Amino acid sequence: MKVNILGVEYEILQMSEEEFPKLKAMNSSGLAELYDKKLIINKNNYISREETYDNLEEYAKKVIRHEIVHAFFHEAGLMDYCKDEQLVDWMALQIPKISKVFIEANCI
């Protein structure tokens, strides 16, 4: 799947650790390969994380949002924010809630 992030096309790919060994090396559920314009989602990693057992699909969506937020900060030239995992994770968790309020308020 391809997405447009501030005018730049990124590809979202679901790959295994065997297909993309950097996922295993970094023990990561996802990676933003910002200079390759690829967001790599570990299609197997989230299944083994205890906190995801109740809702694997929602965790996978959160991982995708997390990597997309990295890409937005990168394309906006906000590299300090791009490297801030706590901020990126907060945004990935809160954006759906914020979007819902925007829709309710009819301001998008």
Order of alpha helices (4+ residues) and beta strands (2+ residues): beta-beta-alpha-beta-beta-alpha-alpha-alpha
